[in-house]
Amino acid sequence: MVVFGGNGFVGSQVCKALVGMGLRVAAINRSGAPREQEEWMSGVDYIAADVFEPEVGCRLPRAGALAGV
């Protein structure tokens, strides 16, 4: 599953819930992985990218993370 803004208040809660459901998550945001790590964050692939740049699609994981899209 791909979450845009996965470091934000709402996005991080969405990521946490998806990981809790056993899904593999790709979080796209401008800053990449958060500085403070919690245990559930190991189930998230953080991708530093600007969603308005066309090459973002090239950085997405090909298997697993996109299963829910």
Secondary structure, 3 states (H helix, E strand, C coil): CEEECCCCHHHHHHHHHHHHCCCCEEEEECCCCCCCCCHHHHHEEEEECCCCCCCHHHHCCCCCCCCCC
